[in-house]
Amino acid sequence: MSTPFQTQWWPDGGPPRGATYDGSGVTFALWAPMAERVEVCLFDDHSTERRVPLTDLLFGVWSGRVPGLHPGQRYGYRVHGPWDPYTGHRFNGAKLLVDPYARAITGEADDHAAVFGHVAGGDDTVRDDRDSAPYVPRSVVVDPTFDWGEDPRPYVPWSDTVLYELHVRGATMRHPDVPPELRGTYAGLAHPAVLGYLRDLGVTTVELLPVHHFVSEFVLRGRGLSNYWGYNTLGFFAPHAGYASTGTEGQQVAEFKRMVKAMHEAGLEVVLDVVYNHTAEQNEFGPTYSFRGIHNIAYYRLDGGGRRYRDLSGTGNTLNARHPDVVRLVLDSLRYWVQEMHVDGFRFDLAPILTRGVGDVDMAGAFLAAVGQDPVLSRVKLIAEPWDLGFDGYQVGGFPAPWSEWNDRFRDAVREFWAGSADGVRDLASRLSGSSDLYRRSGRRPFASINYVTAHDGFTLRDLVSYVSKHNEANGEANDDGHNDNRSVNFGVEGETDDPEIVKLRLRQVRGLLTTLLLATGVPMLMAGDESGRTQHGNNNAYCQDNEISWLDWSEEQTWPQLRDTVRDLLRIRREHPVFRRPHFFHGRLDPAGGRRDVGWFAPWGEEMDDDAWHDSSLRTLGMFLAGEHTARTAPSGEPVRDDSFLLWLHGGDAPVDVTLPGPPWAMAYTVALDTSECLGSDQVAAGEHLLLPPHTAVVLRAV
């Protein structure tokens, strides 16, 4: 039985999209310009469905108000229109659809054939008219009010930022100080024990793996697995319900907000890893959950006259970010997370997809232009994963200001150096100094480079020094998934070992990698658990492992807890000394007054690197001198900020090396600030003297 809407006039000529609660009712608005008829479907506690036609159509948006509804109301849409897959139309009123603007989503996706718009397992052009409502998630009306108080956003400058990539569920599932009922949830992540740990470690910004509501693919559920990482979005406005401890009928929104508020009170920023390049509906043979049944030819990039989906993401479909209303959806979602959920920035998965026009990448295209002029979005942290699977999809260095980018050139150069590559030290020096070859030409600064050695996709830091081959058998794909090019070492034993000498070498290697990462110019990103030696036992693609393979291990017995002190020390050095946090690139010119350059590069014999040394592919040792009078920073008074000077030695060779310490004008003497080999002691060493560096060692010396 249908209920007539009460009409409400909106000052802009139409209501906001989604479900808007006004205190005594709810206005629903759905953009579906090619639909012939739209119904909003309301569900009570017994899942009894009441269908109400939407009758007000303006600018392609169907809308109306239902009185008497309140937050917690579950709903969905049925959108009626032509079924013609050959031209891209896949309307099917038998399918209950999630609101693209839903602020909360509840319920699981079931493995029932009725969730498909077509006859499952057969021809995708034959429509299936079975009702999908019992088997799909439902949208939820949400009360947007929340007491944020002052909410002191940290606003950490880019050059001071230290990112910490973290999974909401995996962070606390095994945390002994988090109550069992809160483990794996937003509330668990906001627990004082977790926040205190993050502050003590020294990171500034938590980058959360996807928290947009997602579902697991049929094939994974068939293997008894799930999409643990969450790169399979169903709702771009809804926090994932599975991470809520308080409930899934709107409570997840308030719990997420409380987590962000707690992070901010602890001085931590929150950045979201967002997936706007594809959705959970997969290709033409996938389920119909939302977008496909609302306006398929607008929401997705289509080929073959409209029947087939273009796949630039590797997941079966590609969101059509060249359509104005799809761009609006993405921008509305981003602004919602900033303004209503108070997050501090975003990391965009497969970001070039969002820049593409008809085919090619276009850095002057609609999406980037819209973000660049948006008064809200242009002021938050924006990070691109600068590659996709399409032609010309590798765009490292190609994004415009104010974007920063994951820099895989840094990752590869650092891994290769410490693994003993035969390419010398030239590329390493470029990465250590901020990758000006990639970012200077676009007018950006060193913080455009997000430096990382490991991330969720790939080996952990411990596995990087313990395995030369991936071991992904638990994923059920015959070990065919995941990267084969890992640039890793195992020091003679594949996997874990009790051999104390090998363990000692591995720890030293990890400390060298961490020193390179955390003291390089640019923005470092640390993967959660690497600071304590977390292992995935050689699995370098644990996207489907919602278990001990992926969860952080907080026990002292199974980890390398001594690494935490190394990370704390390195981040303390970085935090206390602006010479490691330069906001501008080095210029390398000789300062006539002091006789030093802002950066000096030294060979093991104590002299500045010349052309022969730079082109010596056998060189395994590099010295980097940072002159404290050249921090490229200015105090509020206008005076240049001065700092101590440091000499960083990185030695990736398998044999010890004798290095000579540069003399005047660089320094008269040096003291050891950090030694990853723990062999050098703390005595002051005069310039011109020698230090014997053990294999795989990094040393930070303070100039005296």
C-alpha positions in Angstrom: 0.0 0.0 0.0 1.4 3.4 -1.0 1.4 6.5 1.1 1.2 10.0 -0.6 4.1 12.3 0.0 3.9 15.6 1.7 5.5 18.2 -0.6 8.3 20.4 0.7 9.8 23.2 -1.3 13.6 23.6 -1.2 15.4 26.9 -1.8 17.5 25.5 -4.7 14.6 24.0 -6.5 15.2 20.4 -5.3 16.1 18.5 -2.1 19.6 17.2 -1.4 20.2 13.7 -2.7 19.8 10.8 -0.3 17.5 10.6 2.7 17.1 13.8 4.7 15.6 13.7 8.2 13.9 16.9 9.3 12.6 16.0 12.8 9.2 14.7 11.8 9.8 12.9 8.5 12.2 12.1 5.7 12.7 13.4 2.2 14.1 11.0 -0.3 15.8 12.1 -3.5 17.4 9.8 -6.1 19.1 10.8 -9.3 17.7 8.5 -12.0 17.1 10.6 -15.1 16.3 7.7 -17.5 14.0 5.8 -15.1 10.3 5.5 -15.9 9.2 5.0 -12.3 10.9 5.0 -8.9 9.7 3.6 -5.6 11.2 4.0 -2.2 10.8 0.8 -0.2 10.5 1.0 3.6 11.2 -1.9 5.9 10.0 -2.5 9.4 11.6 -4.7 12.1 10.0 -7.8 10.5 11.4 -6.9 7.1 7.9 -6.2 5.8 8.2 -3.9 2.8 6.1 -0.9 2.1 6.6 0.7 -1.4 5.9 4.4 -1.9 6.1 5.9 -5.4 8.4 8.9 -5.9 6.4 11.4 -8.0 8.3 14.7 -8.0 10.8 14.7 -10.8 13.1 17.7 -11.3 16.4 17.7 -13.2 16.5 13.9 -13.3 16.0 13.6 -9.5 13.0 11.7 -8.2 12.0 13.0 -4.7 9.3 13.4 -2.1 8.7 13.4 1.7 7.3 10.7 3.9 6.0 12.0 7.2 6.5 10.0 10.5 9.8 8.4 9.6 12.8 8.6 11.9 16.5 7.8 12.0 17.1 4.0 11.9 14.5 3.6 9.1 15.7 1.0 6.6 15.0 1.6 3.0 16.0 0.9 -0.6 14.9 1.8 -4.1 13.2 0.0 -7.0 13.9 1.7 -10.2 11.8 0.8 -13.3 12.9 1.4 -16.8 14.1 -0.3 -20.0 16.0 -3.6 -20.0 18.3 -3.5 -23.0 21.9 -4.5 -22.1 23.0 -4.0 -25.7 22.6 -0.3 -25.2 23.7 -0.3 -21.6 20.3 -0.2 -19.9 19.9 -2.7 -17.0 16.8 -1.4 -15.2 15.1 -4.1 -13.2 12.4 -3.2 -10.7 12.6 -6.6 -9.0 16.0 -5.6 -7.5 16.2 -3.6 -4.3 18.9 -1.0 -4.7 21.1 0.8 -2.2 20.9 4.5 -2.2 24.2 5.9 -3.6 23.9 8.7 -1.0 23.1 6.4 1.9 24.7 7.6 5.1 24.6 4.2 6.6 24.1 0.6 5.2 23.0 -2.4 7.2 22.8 -6.1 6.3 24.9 -8.5 4.4 25.0 -9.4 0.7 23.8 -13.0 0.3 25.0 -15.5 -2.3 21.6 -15.9 -3.8 21.0 -15.9 -7.6 18.3 -13.2 -7.2 20.8 -10.5 -6.5 21.7 -10.6 -10.2 19.8 -8.5 -12.6 20.3 -11.1 -15.2 19.9 -14.9 -15.1 23.0 -15.9 -13.1 25.4 -18.2 -14.8 23.8 -17.6 -18.1 23.4 -14.9 -20.8 23.8 -11.5 -19.2 21.1 -10.1 -21.5 18.3 -12.3 -20.1 16.6 -10.5 -17.2 15.9 -12.2 -13.9 12.7 -11.1 -12.3 13.1 -12.6 -8.8 12.9 -10.2 -5.9 16.3 -9.5 -4.4 15.2 -7.7 -1.3 15.7 -10.6 1.1 19.3 -11.0 0.0 20.9 -7.5 -0.2 21.9 -4.8 2.2 19.6 -1.9 3.0 20.1 1.8 3.3 19.5 3.5 6.7 18.1 7.0 7.5 20.6 8.7 9.8 20.3 11.6 12.3 23.3 13.9 11.4 23.5 15.7 14.7 26.6 15.1 16.8 28.3 17.1 19.5 31.8 17.7 18.1 32.7 20.2 20.8 35.7 22.2 19.9 37.2 19.3 17.9 40.8 20.7 17.7 41.8 19.5 14.2 45.6 19.0 14.2 46.3 20.6 10.8 49.8 19.1 10.6 51.9 20.8 8.0 52.8 18.5 5.1 56.5 18.8 5.8 56.0 17.7 9.4 53.7 14.8 8.5 54.4 11.1 9.3 51.8 8.8 7.9 50.9 5.5 9.5 48.9 3.1 7.3 46.4 1.2 9.4 43.5 -1.2 9.1 40.6 -0.5 11.4 39.8 -4.1 12.2 43.3 -5.6 12.1 44.8 -3.0 14.4 43.0 -4.2 17.5 41.7 -7.7 17.0 44.6 -9.0 19.1 45.2 -6.0 21.3 45.4 -7.2 24.9 44.4 -3.8 26.4 41.3 -3.3 24.2 38.1 -4.9 25.7 37.1 -7.9 23.6 33.8 -6.3 22.6 35.6 -3.3 21.1 38.3 -5.2 19.2 38.2 -4.7 15.4 36.0 -1.6 15.6 36.1 2.2 15.4 35.7 2.3 19.2 38.6 -0.1 19.6 40.8 2.2 17.5 39.8 5.1 19.7 40.8 3.3 22.9 43.3 5.2 25.0 45.8 2.2 24.8 45.9 2.5 21.0 46.0 6.3 20.9 48.7 6.4 23.5 50.8 3.9 21.5 50.5 6.0 18.3 51.4 9.2 20.1 54.4 7.5 21.8 55.6 6.1 18.5 55.7 9.6 17.0 53.4 9.4 14.0 51.2 12.4 13.2 48.6 11.1 10.7 46.7 7.8 10.6 45.9 6.6 7.0 43.0 4.2 7.3 42.5 1.5 4.7 39.0 1.7 3.2 36.2 2.5 5.6 33.5 3.2 2.9 30.9 0.4 3.3 32.0 -2.6 1.2 31.0 -6.2 0.5 33.0 -9.3 -0.3 33.0 -10.8 -3.7 31.1 -14.1 -4.4 34.3 -15.9 -5.4 36.0 -15.1 -2.1 33.0 -16.1 0.0 33.0 -19.3 -1.9 36.5 -20.0 -0.6 35.6 -19.2 2.9 37.4 -15.9 2.7 36.4 -12.2 2.6 37.6 -8.9 1.2 39.6 -7.9 4.2 41.2 -4.8 2.7 37.8 -3.3 1.7 38.6 -2.2 -1.9 35.1 -3.2 -3.0 32.9 -0.2 -2.2 29.1 -0.3 -2.1 28.4 3.1 -0.4 30.6 6.2 -0.8 29.0 8.0 2.2 28.5 5.2 4.6 31.1 4.0 7.1 31.6 0.3 6.9 29.0 -1.3 9.3 31.3 -4.3 10.1 33.6 -2.0 12.0 31.0 -0.7 14.5 30.6 -2.0 18.0 27.4 -0.1 18.8 25.1 -1.2 15.9 24.6 -1.0 12.2 21.4 1.0 11.8 23.0 4.4 12.0 25.1 3.9 15.1 28.2 3.3 13.0 28.1 6.9 11.9 28.3 8.3 15.4 30.9 5.7 16.4 33.1 6.8 13.5 32.7 10.4 14.5 33.7 9.6 18.1 36.8 7.8 16.7 37.8 10.9 14.7 37.2 13.2 17.6 39.4 11.0 19.9 42.1 11.0 17.3 42.0 14.7 17.0 42.1 15.1 20.8 45.3 13.0 20.7 46.8 15.3 18.1 46.4 12.8 15.3 45.0 13.4 11.8 42.8 11.0 10.0 43.2 10.3 6.3 41.0 7.9 4.4 42.1 5.5 1.7 39.1 5.9 -0.8 38.1 3.8 -3.8 36.2 5.9 -6.3 37.6 4.1 -9.3 35.1 1.1 -9.2 32.3 -0.4 -7.2 31.3 -3.8 -5.8 29.0 -4.6 -8.8 31.9 -6.0 -10.9 31.4 -6.5 -14.6 28.3 -7.3 -16.7 28.1 -10.7 -15.0 28.2 -9.2 -11.5 25.4 -8.5 -9.0 23.0 -5.6 -9.1 23.3 -3.8 -5.8 22.9 -0.1 -6.6 24.4 1.9 -9.5 23.9 -0.6 -12.2 20.1 -0.6 -11.7 19.8 3.2 -11.3 21.6 4.6 -14.3 24.1 2.1 -15.7 25.2 4.1 -18.7 26.2 7.1 -16.6 27.8 5.5 -13.6 30.1 3.1 -15.6 32.4 3.2 -18.5 31.0 0.9 -21.1 32.2 -0.8 -24.3 30.7 -2.9 -27.0 27.7 -0.6 -27.6 27.1 -0.5 -23.9 26.8 -4.2 -23.0 30.4 -4.7 -21.8 32.3 -2.8 -19.0 35.6 -1.2 -19.4 38.0 -2.5 -16.7 40.8 -0.1 -15.8 40.8 -1.2 -12.2 41.3 -4.9 -12.4 37.9 -5.5 -10.7 35.5 -5.7 -13.6 34.2 -2.2 -13.8 35.3 1.5 -13.9 33.4 4.4 -12.4 32.7 6.9 -15.1 34.3 10.0 -13.6 33.8 12.0 -16.8 30.1 12.3 -16.3 29.1 15.5 -14.5 26.7 13.8 -12.1 29.2 11.1 -11.2 31.8 13.8 -10.6 29.2 15.4 -8.4 28.6 12.2 -6.5 32.4 11.9 -5.8 32.7 15.5 -4.7 29.6 15.4 -2.5 31.0 12.3 -0.9 34.4 13.8 -0.3 32.9 17.0 1.2 30.7 15.0 3.4 33.6 13.1 4.9 35.4 16.4 5.5 32.6 18.6 6.7 30.3 16.0 8.5 32.8 13.3 9.5 35.8 15.7 10.1 38.5 13.7 8.3 41.7 15.5 7.3 42.4 14.1 3.9 42.3 11.3 1.4 44.5 8.8 -0.4 42.9 7.9 -3.8 43.2 4.4 -5.0 44.2 4.1 -8.7 43.8 7.9 -9.0 44.5 8.2 -12.7 41.1 6.6 -13.5 39.5 9.7 -12.1 41.4 11.9 -14.5 40.6 10.1 -17.7 38.5 11.7 -20.4 37.3 9.5 -23.3 40.4 7.4 -22.9 43.7 9.1 -22.0 44.8 10.5 -18.7 44.0 14.3 -18.6 45.5 16.2 -15.7 43.4 19.2 -16.7 40.2 17.2 -16.7 36.9 17.7 -14.9 37.6 15.9 -11.6 41.0 17.4 -10.8 39.8 20.9 -11.9 36.8 20.5 -9.6 38.8 19.4 -6.6 41.4 22.1 -7.3 38.9 25.0 -7.0 36.7 23.5 -4.3 37.0 25.6 -1.1 36.7 22.6 1.1 38.7 19.9 -0.7 41.6 22.0 -1.9 42.5 22.6 1.7 42.8 19.0 2.9 45.6 16.4 2.3 45.2 14.9 -1.1 47.3 11.8 -2.0 47.2 10.0 -5.3 48.1 6.4 -5.9 49.4 7.5 -9.3 48.8 4.5 -11.5 46.0 2.4 -13.0 45.7 -0.5 -15.4 44.9 1.6 -18.5 47.1 2.9 -21.3 49.5 5.6 -20.0 48.3 4.7 -16.5 51.7 5.1 -14.7 51.6 8.8 -13.7 54.2 9.1 -10.9 55.2 12.8 -10.9 52.3 13.7 -13.1 49.7 15.0 -10.8 49.3 18.8 -10.3 49.6 20.8 -7.1 48.4 20.5 -4.4 48.4 16.7 -4.8 51.0 14.4 -3.2 51.7 11.0 -4.5 52.7 7.5 -3.4 56.3 7.4 -4.7 57.1 3.8 -5.8 60.3 5.1 -7.3 61.4 5.7 -3.7 60.2 2.2 -2.6 62.1 0.4 -5.4 65.3 2.4 -5.1 65.6 1.9 -1.3 64.7 -1.8 -1.6 67.3 -2.3 -4.3 70.0 -0.5 -2.4 69.6 -2.5 0.8 69.1 -5.8 -1.2 72.5 -5.2 -2.9 71.6 -4.1 -6.4 74.2 -3.5 -9.0 73.1 0.1 -9.8 75.2 2.1 -7.4 73.8 5.0 -5.4 72.6 7.6 -7.9 69.0 6.7 -7.7 69.2 6.4 -3.9 70.5 9.9 -3.6 67.6 11.3 -5.7 65.1 9.6 -3.5 66.8 10.6 -0.3 66.7 14.3 -1.3 63.0 14.4 -2.1 62.8 13.2 -5.7 63.1 16.6 -7.3 63.4 14.9 -10.7 59.7 13.9 -10.3 58.1 16.9 -8.6 60.1 20.1 -9.0 59.0 20.7 -12.6 55.3 20.9 -11.6 56.0 23.5 -9.0 55.5 21.1 -6.1 57.7 20.7 -3.1 59.4 17.7 -1.4 56.2 16.8 0.5 54.7 15.8 -2.9 56.6 12.6 -2.4 55.0 10.1 -0.1 58.0 7.9 0.7 57.4 4.3 1.6 59.1 1.0 1.6 56.2 -1.2 2.4 52.4 -0.8 2.3 49.4 -3.1 2.7 50.0 -4.4 -0.9 53.2 -6.4 -0.7 55.6 -7.9 1.9 55.8 -6.5 5.4 59.2 -5.1 6.4 60.1 -8.3 8.2 59.1 -10.5 5.3 61.0 -8.2 3.0 64.2 -9.5 4.7 63.0 -13.1 5.2 61.6 -14.2 1.8 62.7 -14.0 -1.8 59.5 -15.5 -3.1 55.8 -14.9 -2.2 53.9 -17.5 -0.4 50.2 -16.8 -1.1 48.8 -20.3 -1.0 46.2 -19.4 1.7 44.5 -17.1 -0.8 43.3 -20.0 -2.8 44.7 -18.8 -6.2 47.6 -21.4 -6.5 50.1 -18.7 -5.5 49.5 -16.9 -8.9 48.3 -13.6 -7.2 50.5 -10.9 -5.8 53.7 -9.3 -7.1 56.6 -11.4 -8.3 59.1 -8.5 -8.3 59.7 -7.9 -4.6 63.3 -6.9 -4.5 63.8 -8.7 -1.3 66.4 -10.9 0.5 66.3 -13.8 2.9 70.0 -14.0 4.0 70.2 -17.7 3.1 67.0 -19.1 4.7 63.5 -18.8 3.2 61.2 -17.7 6.0 61.5 -17.7 9.7 64.7 -19.1 11.4 66.2 -19.6 14.8 69.7 -18.9 13.5 70.8 -16.0 15.7 73.3 -14.6 13.1 70.6 -14.5 10.4 68.1 -12.9 12.7 70.7 -10.3 13.7 71.4 -9.5 10.0 67.7 -9.2 9.3 67.1 -6.9 12.2 70.0 -4.7 11.0 68.7 -4.7 7.5 65.2 -3.6 8.7 66.8 -0.8 10.8 68.7 0.4 7.7 65.4 0.4 5.7 63.6 2.3 8.5 66.5 4.9 8.8 66.4 5.5 5.1 62.6 5.9 5.1 62.2 8.1 8.2 65.1 10.5 7.6 64.7 11.0 3.9 63.3 14.3 2.5 59.6 14.0 1.8 56.7 12.5 3.7 57.4 9.1 5.2 54.7 6.5 5.4 55.1 3.6 7.8 52.9 0.5 7.6 51.3 -0.5 10.9 53.2 -3.4 12.5 56.5 -2.8 10.7 57.8 -1.1 13.7 57.5 -4.3 15.7 58.5 -6.9 13.0 55.0 -8.1 12.0 55.1 -11.0 9.6 52.5 -12.3 7.1 54.6 -15.5 6.6 55.5 -14.5 3.1 52.0 -13.6 1.9 52.4 -10.4 -0.2 48.8 -10.1 -1.1 46.8 -10.7 2.0 43.7 -8.8 0.8 41.4 -11.7 1.7 43.0 -12.8 5.0 40.8 -11.5 7.8 42.7 -13.5 10.4 46.1 -13.7 12.2 47.9 -13.4 8.9 46.8 -9.8 8.7 46.0 -8.7 12.2 48.6 -6.9 14.2 50.4 -9.1 16.7 50.9 -7.2 20.0 52.7 -10.0 21.8 56.4 -9.6 22.7 57.1 -13.2 21.9 56.3 -13.2 18.2 57.5 -9.8 17.2 60.7 -7.8 17.2 59.8 -5.3 19.8 63.3 -3.7 19.8 62.4 -2.1 16.5 59.9 0.1 18.2 62.8 1.9 20.0 64.5 2.4 16.7 61.4 3.9 15.1 60.8 6.2 18.2 64.4 7.4 18.0 64.2 8.1 14.3 61.0 9.9 14.6 62.2 11.9 17.5 65.3 12.9 15.5 63.0 13.9 12.6 60.7 15.8 14.9 63.3 17.7 16.8 65.5 18.6 13.8 64.0 20.6 10.9 67.0 19.8 8.7 65.2 16.5 8.1 61.9 18.2 7.3 62.8 20.6 4.5 59.8 22.3 2.8 61.9 23.1 -0.2 64.2 21.1 -2.5 68.0 21.3 -2.0 69.9 23.5 -4.5 73.3 22.1 -3.9 75.1 25.4 -4.4 78.2 26.2 -2.4 77.6 28.8 0.3 80.6 31.3 0.1 80.0 32.3 3.7 80.1 28.9 5.3 81.9 27.0 2.6 79.2 24.2 2.7 76.4 23.2 0.5 72.9 22.6 1.9 73.5 18.9 1.0 76.8 17.2 0.5 77.3 13.7 -0.9 80.3 11.7 0.2 82.0 8.6 -1.0 83.4 6.2 1.6 86.9 7.7 1.3 85.6 11.0 2.7 85.5 13.1 -0.4 82.6 14.6 -2.2 81.2 12.3 -4.9 82.5 13.0 -8.4 81.2 11.7 -11.7 83.3 8.5 -11.5 81.8 7.7 -8.1 78.2 8.5 -9.2 78.6 6.1 -12.1 80.3 3.3 -10.1 77.7 0.6 -10.2 79.6 -1.4 -7.5 79.4 1.4 -4.9 77.4 0.2 -1.9 78.0 3.1 0.5 76.7 6.7 0.5 77.2 9.6 2.8 74.7 12.4 3.0 75.6 15.6 4.9 72.8 18.0 5.9 73.9 21.5 6.7 72.0 22.9 9.7 72.3 26.5 8.5 70.2 25.5 5.4 66.9 24.2 6.7 64.9 26.2 4.2 62.6 27.2 7.0 61.8 30.6 8.5 60.8 31.5 12.0 57.7 33.6 12.8 60.2 36.5 13.4 61.4 36.2 9.8 64.8 34.9 10.7 66.1 31.7 9.1 65.7 28.6 11.2 69.1 27.0 12.1 69.7 23.5 13.2 72.4 21.0 14.0 74.2 19.4 11.0 74.1 15.7 10.4 76.0 13.1 8.4 74.0 10.0 7.4 76.0 7.0 6.3 74.1 4.2 4.5 76.0 1.0 3.8 74.2 -1.8 2.0 77.1 -4.1 1.2 77.7 -7.6 2.5 81.2 -6.8 3.8 82.4 -4.2 6.3 83.5 -0.8 4.9 85.9 1.7 6.3 84.5 5.3 5.9 86.4 8.5 6.3 84.6 11.3 8.1 84.7 14.6 6.1 86.7 17.4 7.7 86.4 21.2 7.5 84.4 23.1 6.4 81.9 20.3 6.9 82.7 19.5 10.5 85.5 19.2 13.1 84.2 16.1 14.8 81.1 13.9 15.0 79.1 12.1 17.7 76.9 9.0 17.0 73.2 9.9 17.2 72.0 6.5 15.9 73.8 3.3 14.9 71.7 0.4 13.5 74.6 -2.1 14.1 74.9 -1.1 17.8 78.7 -1.6 17.3 80.1 1.9 17.2 79.8 3.2 20.7 79.1 6.9 21.6 82.6 8.4 21.7 83.3 11.6 19.7 85.2 10.9 16.5 87.4 13.6 14.9 87.0 14.6 11.3 89.4 12.7 9.1 89.2 9.6 11.3 87.8 6.3 10.1 84.7 4.4 11.1 84.3 0.7 10.4 80.7 0.1 9.3 79.5 -3.5 9.6 77.5 -4.9 6.7 74.0 -3.6 6.2 74.4 -0.6 8.5 73.0 2.9 8.8 74.6 5.5 11.0 73.4 9.0 11.9 76.3 11.3 13.1 75.8 14.8 14.6 78.4 17.3 13.4 80.3 19.1 16.2 
